[in-house]
């Protein structure tokens, strides 16, 4: 028989089938054939576990409508909830009974989110030993990657529950989601998407949480955690009928991190294009945002390598996106940004023959015999060789620390396909100039016979973003190197940020379309003409007051404007100024109108939303914090 269950804390009357006890409700999942995709690679085991309409037959019509696929154009939840996403405490926020049912349908994979630092605060989660471990390891990205909600940018959580030795300090949920689906199969993602869409709940996606702007979090949200999708399959003879590609490839789950896919490729004598961070989920938001790489000056962007994707769309359906099916979605997912068009479960990418790589590291600073004037002449001389270095396939990752003695640090210069002798021969003219300026360097130069070992030696594991810092970035086009006068002006604009006390994080890279195989994708076109991706980073002390933090935000805005006026052309959305007022132009360029059209086609109800993402203009987080973060309701503006 069918009986109603009345929620204690809400207005919903939630009926479902109770001819059996509620604890006997089974997971809503069916197994489909691994070859039920049209791509030239079978589904992974977890992708064969899908939600079918018949899996909801035990539920009554009300529950089927909540957890079922979307076939409507206007949802009743949108009418009920008004201008905001449904939020805890709202009239239509689901009662515990519905969350319990949801958990049963998920097979027990629903997590009630707890802030990662809760063990440091008085309350039910207090644990002194765990707190000490969290404090000792908080800067380690591994800690956050393995937590269902924590993000690598705690500032954008709202800093409402931070590690502390004072357990009396408050700890609240802030910008962390309320519930997390610890997804281990596609059906669980489909159920989460359907629930969020039907009840107008904010939905966010976390892979490893490396986004610098907090896009993997959201107050009052339901989160899908994709970290468990870490299967890797080598495909020695992949055929893409749409593009004509025939060759080696890897299919990897969207939770696969750089370290693991690189290791898998090494075993086959191959390499794949990905980022420098060891624990970055390179098959998730990284590749959907374009993905710059130490191999960029040889093989282009990470998004250029994608041959196929499997994805859950906003209607709850599981589809293949490639060059022949859902090709518009495929175009958008390669550069149009993560958490926007759907939830990707796996990606198939090209693989290339492995190669030797030379890694060079060194630094120099002002002080002693090195005057500030000569220091900057040495750095300016480096800019003269940007074209030469990238034409040789080089990628460099260099920092300017303008604190006390100003320091230039090469961390590292990465030269795929080149020996030590070849690399040093290319660097020799710059090094000669440094010596003439009295700048003494002691470069460490090592050649490795494969990409993986060079990458592991050259790039340290990324830490957690500083809670007292914000960033902005711009892409510096090759045209600025056309004349000494234009380059002098560009260099002066770039240097002005260091003069203002901002940390500079920079990449000499040239991921041209030709180097990426002339793909057709949504990567912001500015990347194709770039010679430098540069990041501004003002900061403040932990105990800084509101006035100081606002001044830092104003300084970043000012310096970003200086860089824009210097002729920079766009910005990388994965390492961006999250408050860029012209984000559509900066992050997407001329692709934005088409991206917005595709967004409206595949997600007409706005199930997926990330700040500064495609189609994000109509909503904003109602944050009252000094730095606008994810700590607040998501409402119409």
N, C-alpha and C positions, 0 to 999 in steps of 0.2 A: 504494500500500500504506500501512498505518498502522504507524508505529514510535514507540516512546516516546522522549521527551527527558527525561533525568534532570537535575533542578536540582542545581547544584553546592552551593548554600547552603541548601537546604531539603529537606523530606521528600517533596515532591510528585513523582510521576512524571507528566509532562504530555504525553500523546499527542495528536497532531493530524495531519491529513492532510498528508503530505509527498510525495505523488506529484509535486507541483511543489516547487520550492525555496521556503524560507520567505519569501524576499524577494518572491515573486510572489503571496503572499496579498493579495487585494484588499480594499479598504475594504468593510465590511459596511453597505451603504446602498442603498435603493431610492427612486425618485421616485414620489410620489403626486400626484393632481390637486390644484391649489390650492383647488378648491371642495369638498374632502372634509371640510370642517368644517361643522357646522350653524349656526355663527354667521353673522351678516350681514356678514361680511368674510372674504375669501379668506385662505388661509394665505400667509405670507411665503415667499419662495423657500427660505430655510433651513429652514422648517418643512415643506416638501414633501419634504425629504430625511430619510426615516425608516428605522428598522430594522424589517424584516419577518422572520418566522421563516425564510423561504426564504433570506435573506441569510447564514444560518449553516449552510446545507447542506454547504459544503465542510469543515466541522469535524466531528470525531467526537463521540460522545455526551457524553464528559467535558467537552469544550470548549463544546459546545452548552448543557450544563447550567449552565456558569459564565456564559456571555454571553447566554443566552436569557431569555425572560420568565418570570415567577414564576407557578406554578400549584400551589404547595404551601402547607401551613400551618405546618410546622416545618422549618427549614433544617438540614441536617447541619452547616453551618459553625457554627451557634449551639452545637451539641452539642460540636464539636471545640474551640472557642475558650474554652469555659468562661464566666467572668464578665466578660471584657474583650473589647473589639474587638481584632481581629488587629492586631499591632503589628510594626514592623520588628525582626527578630531572633527573632520567635516561630517556632515549628516550622512553622506553616501560613502564614507570610507568603509571598506569591508569589515565586518565583525569577525571575531576570532573563529567562529564556525566556518566561515568561508575560507579563511586561510588554512584551517585544518583540512578541509576538503581538498583544497589546492595541493597541499603537501601530500595527501594520499594519491592524488592523480599523478603527482610527480614521482611517486615511488620513494617518498621520504627525503627529497632533495631540497626542501625549503629551509633556509637558515634565517633565524631572527638575528638581524645584524647587531653587532656589539662593537663599539669603537675599539680600535687596536690598543689604545692606551688605557682602557677601562680598568685593567688590573692595578693601575697606579692610583686609583681614586676610591675613596670609601664607597661601599655599596656591595651589591651581590657578587661582583666580579673581582673584588679586591684580592690581590695575591702578590705579596711583597717579592717573592722569588721571581715570578713572571715579570713583575715591573722592572726589577733590576736587569733582567735579560733584555727587555724592550728598550730600556734606556741605553744599554751598552751597544745595541745593534740597530738603533733607530735610523742611522744614516745608511745602513746596508739595504740595498734594494731587494735582496732575497727575502727579508722579513716581510716586506709589503707585497711582494709578488705572491706570496703564499697565503696572504690574508684575503678573505672574500670581499672586503670593502675598502681596505686602505689604498691610498693613492700616493704617488711619488711627489705630489705637490700639496702638502698639508695646509699651506696658506689658503688654498681654495676650498678646503673643507670648512674653513671658518675658525680653525684653532680652538674648537670648543671642548676638546678632550685631548690634552697633550701629555706626553711623558713627564712625570714630575716626582720629586721626592717628598712632596707635600700632599698627602692623600686627602686633605680637607678641601682642596681646590675643586671647583665644579667640573663635571663631565657630562656633556649632553651630546645628542646624536649629530647636531649640526648638519653639515652637508653630506654626511654618510646616508646611504639608502636605508630603508626600514627593513626590507626583506631582500634576500638574495637567493636566486635559483642556482644551485651548484650543479650546473648542467653537465650531464654525462651522455646525453643523446639529443637528437634533434627534436623529438616529441616534447621534451621538457621546455625547449626554447619556444616551440609553437604554442604550448599552453600559456607560457608567460606573456608572449606577445598578445595572444587573444584576450587574456584577463586584463592586461593593461589597456588595450584598445577599448574593450567593452565597458570598463568602469572608469575610463579616462584618468588612469593613474600614470604618473610620470614613469617612463621606462628608460633605464640607462644600461650601458654595456661596459663591463670591466673584463679586460684580458689580463695584462700584467700591471696595469695602472701607471704606465710611464708617461702619460700625457702631462705636460708641464702646466696645463691650465685647468686641471680638475674635471675634465670632461667625462671621466669614468665614475663620477659621483653625482649626487643630487639629493637634496633634502626631500623626505617624503616619498622617495622613489622605490620602485621594484627594480632590482638589478639582475642582470643575467651575467654570470661569471663563466667565461669560456676557456679558462686556463686548462681544463682537463682535456681539451681537444688537441692532444699532442702527438697524434700518430703521424708517422712519416713513411712514405712509400717511394722507392726509386722506380722510375719509368724509363727504361733504356731506349724505347722506340715509340715515343709519343707522336701522334699525328693530329694536327689541328686543321681540319678540313677548311675552315673559314679563312685562315691566314696562310695556309700552305706550309706551316712549320712542321718539320719532321726532324726529331732529334731527341736528345736526352732531356729529362725533366724530373721534377720531384712533385709529388702531391703531399701537402703538409696541412695538418689541422691548424685552425686559426689560433690555437693556444701555443703553438710551437715557438720557442724562443731562439734567438740568433745562435747561441752557443750550440744548440742541438742540431739545427739544420746544417750549420757549417760542418759539424762533426760527421753527420751522415753523408754529406757531399764529399768530404775528404776521403772517406772509406771507398768511394767509387772513383777516386782520382779526379774529382770535379769540384766546382765551386758554384755558389749561387749568390745573387746580389741581395745584400741586406745591410742593416745599420751597424754602427760600431759598438753599441751597448750590448753586453753579453746576455742580459736577461730581458731585453725588449722583445715583446711578442711581435716578431717581424711579419707574421702572416695575419695580423689583426689590423688595428687602427693605423699602424705604421705604414703598411703597404697601401691601404685605402687612402691615406693622405699624400701619397706620392712616394715617400721614402728616399731620402738621399743616402748615399753609401760611399764607403772607402773605394768602391769599384766604379763610382759614378763617372769618372773621366775616361773610363774604358767601355762600360756597358750601360751607361745612362741611369735612370731612376729605377727603384725597385718595382714600381707599378708597371714599367715597360716590359717586365719579364712575365707578366701574368698571362696564362693561357686559358684558365677556366676558374670559376668560383662556384661553390655551393652556398646557398643563402636562404634564410627564412625572411620573407617579406612581411610588410605590415598587416597583410590580411591573414597571416599565420601559415601561408603556404610555403613549401620547400621547393626551390627551383634551382636549375642550373643557369648560370649566366656566362656566356662565352661569345665568341665572334659570330655564331650562327643562331643562338637562342637567347632571348632577352638581351639582345645586343646593346640596347640603349642603357639598360641597367648595368651591364658589363662595363660600358664606357664610363659611367658615372662612378662606379665602385673603384676604379683605378685612378685615384687622384681627387675625387670629389669629397673625401673626408669620411672618417669612421663614425659609427653611431647615427647615421643619417638616412640611409636607404634600406637598411636591413641588417640582419645579424649573420655574418659570414661564418661558416663552419669549417671550410677547407679551401685551399688555394693551390692551384697547379702552376708551377713556375718553370721557366727555362733553366737549364744547367749548362755550364761551360767547362772546357778542359781546365784543370788546375794549372797554376803557374807559380814561378818563383816570385817573391816579393821582397823588396828591400825596405827596411824600416829605419828612419833616421830621427834621432831625438837630441835636442840641445836647448839651451836657453842663454839669454844675456840680459843684463840689467844696467841701469844707470848707477853711478857711484864709482869711486876710484878714479881711473883715468877716462871713464866713459861719461861725457857730458850729456845732458838731456838733449842738446841739439844733435850730437852725433848719434845718440841712441835712435832718435826719430829718423835721421838720415839713413841709418841702417835698415830700419823697417820700411822706409819709403823705397829703398833700393830693392827690397824683396818684391814689392808690388810690380816693379818693372818686369819681373820674370813670370808673372801669373800665367800669361798665355803660353809661354814656353813650357812651363811645368805641366800644365794640364794637357797640352798637346802631346806630351810624353806619357800621358796616362796617370800622372801623379795626383794625389789628393793630400792636402795638408790640413791639419787641425791645430790651430795656434791661438794662444790666449795673450791678452795684454792685461797685466795686473797693475793698475795705476795707484798703488797704495805704498806710500813711503818711496822707496826706490822703485821706479817703474821697471817691470820685467816683461820680456817677450819670452814665451815658452812654446816650443814646438812639441806637440803631444799626440801624435808624431807626424812626420811626413811619410806617406805611404806610397810606395812606387811599385805597382804590379808589373810583372814582366821584365823588370830591370835588375841587373846585378848591382853589387855595391859599387864597382868601378864605373858602371854606366850612370848610376845615380849621382855619384860624387862629381863626375864630369859635367853633368847638367847643372849641378849646384855650384860648381867652382867659380863662375863669374860673380855670383852674389857673395860667396864666402870671401872672395878677394876684396870686394868692396868693404865688407865688414872689417877685415883686417886693416885696410887703409884708414879706417875711421878709429882705429884703436880698440875695436871690439873683438875680444878674444873668446872664441867658442871652442868647446871640446865635444864635437858631435859623436854620439854613439851610433854606429852604422852596422846593421846586421842583415844579412840576406838569408831568407828561409826558402826551402824548396817547395813550399805549398802555402796557399792562402791562409788556412786555419791557424797554423802556428805563428805566422806573421801577425795576424789579427789578434790572437790571444796575447802575444808579447807586446803589441803596440798600443792596445786600448784598454785602460783600466775599467773595471766594472763601474757602471754609473751609480752614483749615490742618489740620495733623496734630495729633492730641491730644497734650498734654504727657505725657511719660513719667514725670513726677513729680506726677501728679494723678489723682484718681478722682472720679466723680460719682454723685449720686443725685438723684432728682427726685420731685415730687408735683404732683398736679392740685388746684387750689384752687377749690371749688365756689361758685357764685353765692349760695348760701344764707348764706355767711359775710358777704355784703354786705347782709343783711336789716336789720341794725341797727348803729348806731354802736358799741355795746358788742361785738358779735361781730366786727366788722371791726377794732376796736382790738386785740382779743385775737389775731386772725389775723395782723395786721401785726406785733405784738410777737414772735410765734413765728417769722415769716419773718425779721424783722430780727435775731433772736438768732443766726442763722448768720453774718451779717456781723460782729456783735459778737464772735463766736468766731474771726473771721479767715478765713472761707470766702468765696471768690468766689461771687457770685450772678449767674446768667444766667436771664433771665425773659422771658416772653411774655404780654402781655395779649391774649387771644384767646377767642372764643366760638363754636366750631363746633357749634352746636346741630343736632339732628336735622332740624328744619324747614329750616335753612339748607342742609343737605346733601340736601334732597329727601325726607326721611323714609325713608331706606333701611333695609333689613333686612340687617345685616351683623354681623361679629364685633368691631367697634371697641369697646373697653372703654367701657361706658356712662358712666363718670365724665367722659369727654370732653364729653358732651352738656350737662353743667351747669357746665362749667369757665369761669372768668373769668381764671385765671392758671395757666400751666405754669411752674414754677420749678425751677431746678437748683442744688443745693449742690455745691461743688467745693473740697475741701481739697487742699493740695499740699505738696510737700517739695522740698528742694534735691537736685540731681543726686547729690551725695555723701552723702546722708542715710543713717544707719545703720538697721538693722532695727527698733530700738526707736522711732525717729522715724516710720518708715513705719507701724508697727503703731498708733502713737498717732493718726496721721491717719485710718487706717481706723476706729479706735474713735470718733473725733470725728464722722466721717460717719455712723456708725450712730446715735450719740447725737442728732445734729441731725435725721436722718431720723425718729427716734422723736418728737422735739419737734414736727415738722411733722405726723406722723400724728395725734398727740394733739390737735393744733389743729383737727381736723375736716376735713383734706384727704381726698380721696376717690379713691384709685387713683393710678396713675403711667403715664407714657408709656414703653412697653417699648423704644422706639428710643433713648431718652436716660435710662437708668435706673440704679439701684443694682443691679448684677449679683449682689450678695450679699443681696438682700432675702429674708429667710426666709419671707415670705408672698407670694412672687411670683405665685402663681396668682390670689389676690385682688387684688393691686396692679395687675397688668398685664392681667388678663382679666375680673375681676369675676364677675358671675353667669353670664357666658358660658362659664366654664371647664368645667363638666361636659359641656356639649354639644360643645365643642371637643375634649375628651379622647375622647369617643365617636367623633367623626369621625376623629381621629388613629388610633385603634385600627382603624377600618374600612379606611382607605386605606393605613396603614403598620403592619400588625400585627407586623412584625418589627423595628421601630425602625431602619429604614434612615437616616432623617433625625433628627438630634439637634442641638439647640443649647441652651446653658445657659440656664436659666429659660424655655425654650420649653415649649409644650404637650407633656405626656408625658415631660418630662425628669427626673422625680423619681427614677427607678430607676437612673440612671447619674450618674457624676461623674468629672471629670478628676482624676487622681492627681497634682496639682501640689504641690510642696514649696516653692514660692516664697512670699515674704511676702504679696504680693497674689495671690490665687488666679487663675490664668490658664489658658491653653490648652496649657501646656507639660507634658504628661504623658499617660499612657495613659487611655483612656476605659473605665471599669470599673463594674460593678454595685456598688451600695451597700446 
